[in-house]
Amino acid sequence: MQQAILDRPATREKTEPRSGRRTTLGAKDRTFGFMIALPAVLLFLVIAIYPLVSSIGTSLYDQSLLRPERTFVGFDNYTAIFGEFVARLGTTLTFATLATIFPVLLGVALAVLLNARIRGRNILRGTLMLPWLLPGVVVSFLWAWIFNDSYGVLNHLLTMVGLPEVSLLGNPTGAMAAVVIAKTWHSFPWIMVVALSVLQTLPSEQLEAATIDGATRSQRFRYISLPHIVGPVALVATLEFIYNFGNFDTIFVMTGGGPGDSTTTLAVSLYQLAFGSYELGKASAMGVLWLILLAIISSAYLLLNRRLEKR
């Protein structure tokens, strides 16, 4: 008992300094964490925030690469390019919508196929990932070569089987179809991977129970598999739409925005204003309007993601 009583004060004396040390270490940890994050914050300010603020400021001036001086014009640049912005917006929405729907349909269909027990499915999974591994510019040059009117592979194959040649890149409808096909081929693998990974989390007991109850393969997919993957696929489709809304390399390499203006999207139009007409003020104004539109679409994506997470 005496020894226990004597030990109590000693224990308190040891405990009190420890609490003080913890407070000191906590402050040091916060300072150390701030110093670790500081380079990333500065890099973000330099790479993202400064160009954004600079672009907004440039949109208020009549500025060109051909002359050093610039004149403040307020919102005149926005007024001047608003009609072109609306016209290019329609083309952009057409491309982004088609280049999202077809990869999603193809990716989900292949995911369902590769989720079944078929021979060589592991080899097929790896092979079908190859288009996604290629850079967008390489894919664009590849499909531009395939669809070329003079020496393209497509017309060569059509000639071999006795069919007339087609000029996809030479007419407005065909050009849009060509860039959508190229983007679909490049995008479907990652959608396939997401859908396949979600399908593999589906409990096999549900499918087995449905099979025992007499459900056909299409019924099992419609009432069990599809509801299971619709949420993640919807998020992937929204993200893919945002990517396609800002796509530049596919259209610029394959068609340059032509023939005429049939495939001139906002990205291509902005490039033409900045580096074709050298009108930096108008190009910045179009970029700001484009940014606002992308922010609205991105907010919709985040809202959809949050709702699906609550489920």
NORMO-V595876 format. One line per field, one symbol per residue. ss: DSSP state (h for helix, s for strand, l for the rest). phi: phi as a letter, one per 20 degrees, with the letter a starting at -180 (. if undefined). A space follows every 10 residues. Layout:
ss = ???
phi = ???
This chain:
ss = lhhhhhhhhh hhhhhhhhhh hhhhhhhhhh hhhhhhhhhh hhhhhhhhhh hhhhhhhhll ssssllssss sslllhhhhh hhhhhhhhhh hhhhhhhhhh hhhhhhhhhh hhhhhlllll hhhhhhhhlh hhhllhhhhh hhhhhhllll llhhhhhhhh llllllllll lhhhhhhhhh hhhhhhhhhh hhhhhhhhhl lllhhhhhhh hhllllhhhh hhhhhhhhhh hhhhhhhhhh hhhhhlllhh hhhhllllll lllllhhhhh hhhhhlllsh hhhhhhhhhh hhhhhhhhhh hhhhhhhhhh l
phi = .fffffffff ffffffffff ffffffffff ffffffeggf ffffffedff fffffffffe ceccfebfeb cfcmefffff dfffffffff fffffffffd ffffffffff ffffffecfm ffffffffeg gffeffffff ffffffegfe cfffffffff eneffccffe cgffffffff fffffedfff ffffffffff efgfffffff fffnffffff ffdcffffdf fgffffffff fffffdfcff fffecmnefm dfceefffff ffffddemef ffffffffff ffffffffff ffffffffff f
